[in-house]
Amino acid sequence: MQFSSFTTVSWSAISFVIFLLSTIDDMGIFAANTWDKDGR
């Protein structure tokens, strides 16, 4: 097994998810539902 390639794919997926969440947060759709507890 090559754990290095698995780690690279995992970090790519994590980065993509973070990018996706930040994009949705900029649109204001995800923010109203999730970050309402923080007052943001």
Secondary structure per residue as TSV (DSSP state, phi and psi in degrees):
chain	resnum	aa	ss	phi	psi
A	1	M	-	360.0	148.1
A	2	Q	-	-113.1	100.8
A	3	F	H	-73.0	-24.6
A	4	S	H	-66.0	-42.3
A	5	S	H	-68.3	-36.6
A	6	F	H	-64.2	-40.6
A	7	T	H	-65.3	-39.3
A	8	T	H	-63.9	-44.2
A	9	V	H	-65.2	-39.8
A	10	S	H	-64.2	-45.6
A	11	W	H	-65.6	-34.1
A	12	S	H	-65.4	-41.8
A	13	A	H	-66.3	-42.3
A	14	I	H	-63.4	-43.7
A	15	S	H	-62.9	-39.2
A	16	F	H	-66.2	-40.0
A	17	V	H	-65.7	-42.4
A	18	I	H	-63.6	-40.8
A	19	F	H	-63.1	-40.3
A	20	L	H	-64.9	-45.3
A	21	L	H	-64.4	-40.7
A	22	S	H	-66.7	-35.2
A	23	T	H	-67.7	-44.5
A	24	I	H	-65.3	-36.7
A	25	D	H	-65.2	-34.2
A	26	D	H	-67.8	-31.1
A	27	M	H	-76.6	-15.5
A	28	G	T	83.4	10.1
A	29	I	H	-85.0	-44.7
A	30	F	H	-80.5	-25.7
A	31	A	H	-69.4	-40.5
A	32	A	H	-65.6	-31.1
A	33	N	H	-87.9	-36.3
A	34	T	H	-98.4	-45.9
A	35	W	G	-92.6	16.5
A	36	D	G	-67.5	-26.7
A	37	K	G	-67.9	-30.6
A	38	D	G	-85.4	-6.6
A	39	G	T	80.9	17.0
A	40	R	-	-99.2	360.0
